């Protein structure tokens, strides 16, 4: 299981400082909407300058008509990132269109699909999607698998069922991880490392417990020790 650190601080300076503090560790870095819209391609380049071995997950959750998603995916592949994501609810045609566009790109990034955001509670999710989270997330994962994607974003609670219905090598990446029982914040379906490991999660995303700490490198070290 790999650790992905969410760079969700209010400024590029703060995020780069965090990256500098953890540069000696084998981690992935998640760059989301706010950071990328504010800081752009230069920010990604500066992360690689800190440590060329950093792996970058560009978390933009593409969702549009199929050709527009494919155009965006092709541009993302030029950014030297290692993983990006789309929304599974964009549908199988859109996901297949994305994969057909990027599949022959040399060293293409991993492509994941978002199933159910970890900010959802079951009732809120069902109001929008008409099914409970586990059923619909599993269906979204099957759609993604059949469309040729590399994996999905889900909570730790859905990971095992998704593996059972797709393939053990189909990647699950789970946000909302509170490694040592920290406050859930705005996440609803949070889990700890033990649950993530039991449910065969491949990547855990940890944000607040790391970047709100006065000693983020120590938190990262402790998490990695627990993963080994």
C-alpha positions in Angstrom: 0.0 0.0 0.0 1.3 3.4 -1.0 0.9 6.7 0.8 -0.4 9.7 -1.1 0.0 13.1 0.7 -2.7 15.7 -0.1 -1.2 19.1 -0.8 -4.3 21.1 0.2 -2.7 24.1 2.0 -3.7 27.7 1.1 -0.7 28.6 -0.9 2.0 27.2 -3.2 4.6 28.4 -0.8 3.1 26.3 2.1 2.6 23.2 -0.1 6.2 23.4 -1.4 7.4 23.8 2.1 5.5 20.6 3.1 7.0 18.8 0.0 10.5 19.9 1.1 9.9 18.5 4.6 8.9 15.0 3.3 11.2 14.9 0.2 13.2 12.0 1.6 10.2 9.6 1.8 8.8 7.4 -0.8 5.4 9.0 -1.2 3.0 10.2 -3.8 1.7 13.8 -3.8 -1.9 14.7 -4.6 -2.5 18.0 -6.3 -6.2 19.0 -6.4 -8.4 21.6 -7.9 -7.4 24.6 -5.8 -3.7 24.1 -6.1 -3.7 23.4 -9.8 -6.1 26.2 -10.7 -4.1 28.7 -8.6 -0.5 27.5 -9.3 -0.7 25.6 -12.6 2.0 23.6 -14.4 4.8 25.5 -12.7 3.8 24.1 -9.4 4.0 20.6 -10.7 7.5 21.3 -12.1 8.6 22.8 -8.8 7.5 19.6 -7.0 9.7 17.6 -9.3 12.6 19.9 -8.6 12.3 19.2 -4.9 12.5 15.5 -5.6 12.4 14.1 -9.2 11.2 10.8 -7.8 8.0 12.2 -6.4 5.0 10.6 -8.0 2.2 13.1 -8.7 -1.6 12.4 -8.7 -3.4 15.2 -10.4 -6.9 15.1 -8.8 -9.1 17.1 -11.2 -12.0 14.6 -11.5 -12.7 15.2 -15.2 -16.4 15.2 -16.1 -17.7 16.5 -19.4 -18.8 15.2 -22.8 -16.6 12.3 -24.0 -14.5 14.2 -26.5 -13.8 17.1 -24.2 -12.7 14.7 -21.5 -10.4 12.9 -23.9 -8.9 16.3 -25.0 -8.3 17.2 -21.4 -6.8 13.8 -20.6 -4.4 14.1 -23.6 -3.2 17.5 -22.3 -2.8 16.1 -18.8 -0.5 13.4 -20.2 1.9 16.2 -21.3 2.3 17.4 -17.7 4.6 14.7 -16.5 2.2 13.5 -13.8 1.8 9.9 -12.8 -1.9 9.5 -12.2 -5.1 11.5 -12.8 -8.8 10.8 -12.5 -12.2 11.2 -14.1 -15.8 10.7 -12.8 -17.2 7.2 -13.4 -20.7 8.8 -13.6 -19.6 10.4 -16.9 -20.3 6.9 -18.3 -18.7 4.1 -20.1 -18.6 5.8 -23.5 -16.7 8.8 -22.0 -14.3 6.6 -20.1 -13.6 4.4 -23.2 -13.1 7.6 -25.2 -10.5 8.8 -22.7 -8.6 5.5 -22.7 -8.7 5.2 -26.4 -7.1 8.6 -26.6 -4.3 8.0 -24.1 -3.6 4.3 -24.3 -0.8 4.5 -26.8 1.0 7.4 -25.1 4.4 6.4 -23.9 4.6 6.2 -20.1 1.0 7.4 -19.8 -0.3 8.2 -16.3 -2.5 5.8 -14.4 -6.2 6.7 -14.9 -8.7 6.2 -12.1 -12.4 6.9 -11.9 -14.2 8.5 -8.9 -17.0 6.3 -7.7 -18.6 7.9 -4.6 -17.0 10.9 -2.9 -16.1 10.2 0.7 -18.0 13.4 1.7 -21.2 11.5 1.0 -23.4 9.8 3.6 -25.6 7.0 2.2 -28.9 9.0 2.3 -27.4 12.0 0.5 -25.8 9.7 -2.1 -29.0 7.7 -2.7 -31.0 10.9 -3.2 -28.7 11.8 -6.2 -27.8 8.4 -7.6 -30.9 6.3 -6.7 -28.9 3.5 -5.0 -26.9 2.9 -1.8 -23.2 3.7 -1.9 -21.8 0.2 -1.9 -24.1 -1.0 -4.8 -23.5 2.0 -7.0 -19.8 2.4 -6.3 -19.3 -1.3 -7.2 -21.3 -0.8 -10.4 -19.2 2.4 -11.2 -16.1 0.3 -10.6 -17.2 -2.5 -12.9 -18.0 0.1 -15.6 -14.5 1.6 -15.1 -12.8 -1.8 -15.3 -14.7 -2.7 -18.4 -13.7 0.6 -20.0 -10.0 -0.1 -19.5 -9.2 2.2 -16.6 -6.5 1.3 -14.1 -8.6 1.7 -11.0 -11.0 3.8 -9.0 -11.3 6.3 -6.2 -13.5 4.9 -3.4 -13.7 4.7 0.4 -12.0 1.9 2.2 -15.4 0.5 3.0 -16.1 -0.3 -0.7 -12.6 -1.5 -1.7 -12.9 -5.2 -1.0 -16.3 -5.5 -2.8 -14.8 -3.6 -5.8 -11.9 -6.0 -6.0 -14.2 -9.0 -5.8 -16.3 -7.7 -8.7 -13.4 -6.6 -10.9 -9.9 -7.9 -10.4 -7.4 -8.1 -7.5 -5.0 -5.9 -9.5 -7.6 -3.2 -10.2 -6.4 -0.2 -8.2 -8.3 1.3 -5.3 -7.3 4.6 -4.0 -9.0 5.8 -0.8 -9.3 9.4 0.5 -10.6 10.1 4.0 -7.9 8.1 5.8 -7.3 9.1 9.4 -4.3 7.0 10.3 -4.3 7.4 14.1 -8.0 8.2 14.8 -7.9 11.9 14.0 -11.0 14.1 13.5 -13.0 13.3 10.4 -13.4 17.0 9.4 -15.7 17.3 6.3 -15.3 13.6 5.4 -18.1 11.1 6.2 -16.8 7.7 5.3 -13.4 7.8 7.1 -11.2 4.8 7.9 -7.9 4.0 9.5 -4.9 2.2 8.1 -5.9 -1.2 9.5 -9.3 -1.2 7.8 -7.7 0.0 4.5 -5.2 -2.9 4.6 -7.9 -5.4 5.4 -9.9 -4.2 2.4 -6.9 -4.5 0.1 -6.6 -0.7 -0.6 -3.6 0.1 -2.9 -3.3 3.9 -2.1 -4.3 5.8 0.9 -4.6 9.6 0.7 -3.8 11.5 3.9 -4.1 15.2 4.1 -5.0 17.1 7.4 -3.3 14.7 9.8 0.0 15.5 8.0 -0.2 19.1 6.9 -1.8 20.4 10.1 1.0 18.8 12.2 3.9 20.8 13.4 6.1 17.8 12.5 4.7 16.5 9.2 7.8 14.4 8.4 7.3 12.5 11.6 3.7 11.8 10.8 4.7 10.6 7.3 7.4 8.4 8.9 5.0 6.9 11.4 2.4 6.1 8.6 5.0 4.5 6.4 6.2 2.4 9.3 2.6 1.2 9.8 2.3 0.3 6.1 5.4 -1.9 6.2 
